[in-house]
Structures are given as C-alpha cells and as structure tokens.
C-alpha cells in the first residue's frame, strides 16, 4: 500500500537547510498496524504529511497503491485525502461551535453524500466510539478523551481503508489513552491499515511493527 523510496524533505529556515527526511525508506502493506516512533524533530510528522498526501517530497519516490503519487491528478489526490485516508491529530481539530454529530458529518457534506447516508454513517460512527448519547454536545462540553473519540468517529464515518494518527494519545492520561488504542485495535481487526506516529514507547509497542526515526532516517525495530 505505502512505499517510500529514498524520500527526502528539506526545509530552508533562516538560510539554513534542515533535512526533515533524509533518504527515508519504508514499506507498509495493506491491513498492517504500524507505529512510527521517534523524538521531536526526528521527521515523524513530515513523514505522515507526505504519506497522507498533505505534502510532497523533494527527492525520492512515494508509491501509494503501487502508483507514484506524482502520477495522480489533483482531483484524485483530493479524493484520496477525503475518502481513502482518515486523519486523526493530537489536537483533535474539532470545530468549537459545532456539535459532535455536526463535526463528524462535515467531511461527508464535502463528499456530497446524500443526507440519509450521512445520518446513517454519523450514527454508526458515534455508536462505535460510544458517544452517540453525547452527539449534541460541543467540544468544550466533552473531555479530552471524548473529543479524541469524536475525531476518530469523524475519520471512521468516511469509511477509509487507511488511518493516519499523529500522537493520538499525546494529550490524554494513560487510562484514556488506553481506550483510544483499543479503538485502533478494533479498526485494525476489521481489516484497516493503521499508522500511528508517537514518541511513546508503550503506545508504539501495541502495533504489529515498529519503525524508529532519528534525524530523518527510518529503520525497523526488531521485536
């Protein structure tokens, strides 16, 4: 599903070049649960942004479903980002003046799904994360763990095959973080590909495979 071949990403800051990714290589097969672990500044988030087609590499080749990403049209990339990939972020990225169900429904409106289908998907997604009874609550009326579950429900409602999660437990206590990881395990058991970016060794250890990053380089961790 995902192949990085000598991927490099260079940022220029104050006249200095920063190699966020330096000839990084990896392979993730469909249906795998993989964690990418490393300290701040190791290139993890840059890797996820390229993986999710939110950014492009300066050098190297990224193959998504055996096709170079550079061969996709902009319309195809938009469809991939909205339908194939479910993004989950540490900061939840919920809209404050919208209810939980409205936050979950919003991406489906952008996909131009019929209202009946949207309602069904929102209902099912919130049921799966055990928050349907709080569907009319706004983010400031929910705990951090509940907000993250809404964010996961929002990703689930689009029915993607690939979930990219950037520090999904980073703002949560250990008990709540464990509940979030249980949701990812369930998604994986249903055949989805899961990639979690984390600096937490205990979170990374729950994946099938671990890829460690440092200074823009990536290598597999022996388990």
N, C-alpha and C positions, 0 to 999 in steps of 0.2 A: 504493500500500500504506500509506504513512505520510504524513499531512498534519498539520502544526501551523499553526493559525490564531491569531495573536496570543496565544501561550501565555505566561503569566506565573506565576512561582512565587516566593512571598515567605516568608522565614523571619524570625521575630522572635527576636532574640538580645539579651538584656540590655536590653530596652525599645527596641531599635533595629531597624528594618526593613532586611533585606538582600534585594535583588532578584536572586535566583539566575538567573531568566529574566525578561526584560523585553520583552514583546510579540514573542517569537521566532516566526519563520515558516520553514517548510521543507517540502519535498516530496521523498519518496523513492519511486521506482517499484519494482515487483516485479522482482527479478533484478538490481538495481543493486549496485555496490560503492562505498560512500560512506565517506569519513573525515570526522570532525568534530574539528577541531584548535583548540587554544587553550591559554593558560597556566592554571595552577592558579587556581581561583576564578572561571573565566570562565563556568561554568554547564554544562560538558560532561556531568559525571556526573548532574546534575539532569535534563538533557535525556534521557539514556539511561534513567534510572529511570522517567520519565514514558512514554517510548517503549516500555519493557518492561512497562508496567502495574504497576510496583512502587510508584509514587507517582502522585498526581493533581495536575493544575494548579489554581491558584487562580482563574485567569481564562483565557479563550480556549477553543478547541475542538481536541481531538485526534481525528482520524479514522483508524481502523485498518481497512483493507479497506473503505473508503468508509462506514464506520459510526462515529458518535460513540462513543467509549469509554464515555461515561456511559450509553449505551443497553444496554451489555452487563450481564448479571446477574453476580453474584459467582461463580457456578459456571462461567459462560462465561469469565470472566477467569482463573479458576484453570486451566481447560483451555488457554487461550491461553498462559499462562505456562509450563505444563508440556509442551505438545506443539507449539505453533507457533513459540515463541521459544527459541533456545539461548543461554544466558548464559555468557560467559567473562570472568573477572575477573583483574586483575593479581596478586592474592594466591592464585590457583588455587582456594581454598576446598575443598580435598580434606579428607576425614576421616582423621586420622592413624593410627587403629588399624584401618583397613580397607585391603585390597589395592587395586591399580589396578583390577582387574576388579570388585571389590565397589563401588568408588566410581562406576564407570561404570554399574553395574547399578542402583544405589539409586533414581535417579529413575524407572526403569522399574517398580520394585516399587510405587512410589507411584501409577503409572499403572495398576496391577493387570494388567499384561501377563502372559500365561501364561509359565511358567518356560522352556519350549523357545524361545519367541520372544525372551525376554530374553537367553538364552545366545547365540542367533544374532546379535542386534544387538551385544552386547558384543564378541563375537569379531570381527565385521566392523569395528566402530569401532576397536578396538585394532590390528587389522591395517592399517587405513588410516593410522594415525599411527605405524606401525612399532614398536609396543610390545607386541605380543602375547606375545613371549617373556619379557617382564618383568611379565606380568599378575599374578603373585602377590607382587610387591614392594610394600611400603608406601611412602607418600610420602617418608619420611626415608631410604629406600634409593634414591631417584631424584634425578637432577639437577634444577635449576630448569626447564630446557627440557623434560625428560621429564615433570615434573609438569604443565607447561602443556599438553603433548600429551595427557596423561590427561584434563585438564579439557576440552580440545577434543573428545576421544573421548566424554566424558560428554554433552556437548551434542549431538554427532552421533548418538548412539545413540537419542535421542528422535525423530530424523528431522524436525527443524524446517525451516521454509522461510525463517526469519529468524534470523540470528546477530547478537547484540549483544555486542561485545567492548570492555571498558573497560581501556585501557592493557595489551593482551595481551603486549606485548614489554617493558614497563616495568622488570621485574626481571631481564631477560636480557641477556647480552652480544650484540654485534651479529651474530655468526655464528649463534647460536641463534635470535635474533630473526628473522633472515632465513628460517630453516627454518620458523618459525611462520607467517610471512607467506606462504610457499609453500603451506602448508596452506589458508590462507584463499583464495588464488588458485584452488586446486583446487576448493574448495567453491563458489566463485563460478562457475567454468566448468561446474559441474554444475547451474546454474540457481538457486542460493540467493541470497537478498538478504543482503548483508554490510554492517554498520555498525560502524566501528571508531572508538573515542574515543581520541585520542592528543594528546600535546604535542610529538611527534617529527615534524619536517617530512619526514624521509626515509621514515618509515612512512606518513604521510598521502599522500605523493606516489604511492604504489603503488595508490591507489584510482582508480576512474574519475572521481569527482567529489570535490572538497574543499569542506567548509563550515567557515568560520572563525567562532570565537566570541570575544567580548570583552564583559565587563560585562553578560552576559545577553542580548546581541544576537547574531544569526546572519546571515551572508551568504555567498553562494557565491564561491569563489575562481576567478578566470579562469585557465584552464590554456593 
